[in-house]
Amino acid sequence: MQINFRTLRTCLSLFFLLTFTLTAYSQNAYLKVTAQKGDGILTLLRRHGLTPAASLKAFIELNKENLGKGNSLYAGKTYLLPPPAPDASEEVPETTAGASAKAKATPGKLEVPLFGEKYAHVDVVDQQLEGAVYYLLAGHGGPDPGAVGKYGPYALAEDEYAYDVTARLARTLMEHGATVYMIIQDADDGIRDENILKMDRDEITYPGMPIPYSQRERLRQRTNAVNKLYAAHKGVYQRMLSIHVDSRSESQNIDVFFYHHENSPAGRQLAESIHHTFTSKYSRHQPNRDYSGTVSQRSSLYVVKYSDPPTVFIELGNIRNDLDQRRFVIANNRQALANWISEGIIADFKAITEK
């Protein structure tokens, strides 16, 4: 068999030319953006309106030749953005009685066994939050009690008090017509009125997953749960709140304060709305003291950084300080915290929907 080298050379030239042309065309089909100083992939995606959970893998594949160690970005370098992910085809999960505090509220009554026998019956009093979806994440849980303080002879665990305030907040939001998911759940506890909340480790992550021992795996598990639900509810107003109790020196009395992602105007607006409510409540109920709670950026917090919905991270007080302990040890105070947070949430929703 005789090979015509001239013909072969011509064919190879055409092949490489076609390959180069297709590659160039393919790259030109993507939007090109420039990374700024301090940018990570998630920040860059959010800035350009892409959902990190849906676009991260495609971005890395498109730009793998231009990424640094740990998929870091180089400031000033140009990167290709993948097209927006198609609408999620997964159906929105249905409520499972006794397993979820998710409910599509309608005028009338709800039964939410997760709140415990005393509080399971929820009267929907109005529809101020109709169409809004909230993901409520109580800090820590399972093998991790979080910060632990001493109250006389008793130990106070952060996860128990954060959970009770979160459950009360969920119930209050449902009363106003919201769809609510409690991401960390404890079917045995419900909403409790005792001052000293017994510590346990039987919390789970929605929709029924055991909480891992590894801190990073715990955080990844709960943000993945939120992001999956967020994709299923695409197109509607959605917000997430993560509720914690801080631990500082016993002598340090602090007020409730709020964190948001630096590139989330919606998260900042929600945080400021709740903060404004707390400021006005303190001015009315405790006029002889200044309220020093603040709103600030804290993009390094895992659930703030990796959760797709706009997120507010709330610290309720110092679990080791006597004055702060009264804020969440007394059941009526826990309910007041939930009520004030919900008022700020309602104000934020109205500000957006009534424009």
Steps between C-alpha positions, in 0.01 A plus 500: 500500500641834395456808725462838336685715755387823338133398540562385858670829587210694353246294699692548824523874439127520443434291814710724724353814342147370559585402857649842573200674341249297701695559821520873435129510415417302814701735721344807338154360581566549875491826687849615603548666839802627692573386854547774756738496794366270772257321269432131537295297254182524710530877531558537126202281414266683737609839368392399151166351604593131494409250770825348638349156567386470138794670325814417703589174324449647152711806588790288620485284185499807275789671679710213639810618313481844664432407861748508785547267795169384646317644194592854603467794261769742382407868538492675162471175304208436262270203560212344308156481658279197430144570384232510773391153606159393368201513731502227760274215396481353848163541665470698820496251790167440665445544873545183703294512819721470804822519300512852364416852601442585137143595427325703236284712723143577396233686695390281786694254709820296473620201696880484535597213736862614492403787732387259776154423635443842661598702192418265209174679424576815299234758417576683176395852594576677171683468167764772541774253397308312232742395225811529720720198575731494804774256597570511873824348619560458874873493571688179587300193611550124500849418627585872528330697784680819400598742775421392857445740789436455873178619663536425869546121515359452148670479161345700216562365148491741207326256267201451734427873543568587136266216401217619726517858367516363145192280553309793649601715204386230255161482669461879498584524129246227422237701686551767233472269198866417429640172375762398756765229513679420824828351380611367841221305670438326833166319506529426875556855617239715333467854637581494872408742778752383760782731602760223492483311171632145527793420274471214252658388173208369298455791259494424127540698178201538268366274354611240757879477471721421804731791584867412430778525760727702272431873528560565132277209401228632733511841338515354150203274572273779616595748226447228239153438645420872474641534149301202372178651633598841364535354150161330532336832593680699231330822403338592833612718792734286718713581805704305753571580865760320710454550876777461757604596853851641537764415761726772642649605830254469790526874563407595144134597460409525129187576300350302213704554183479399135731389218447482124704427186684800360362436150140446609299824498186301581671338800618839621152648459341219702763534775447876516123457514522264800765721662272804462221308676729410791621858529145634522391227744790572735427872480140434604548227762839598643529877442777542756754292310648521151464209261845414364414214261651542155464386138825404329656288226626153589546320169740246651222327697434171320119520487517865391758426231354182352121537538323609182210703646581839655606416855507672839706351783372605844679488835252526789745582780786370712413164655754555780375843613234520776305785340504345154391164640172655617431593138462137399465297823154652569243353257313830458826665396564227243154568359570874496819436301301295249229767479745783443691307234171420324397867505823591323445219251147620422623858454767378256249296298256791480775740393579275204151386396327838538742694283 
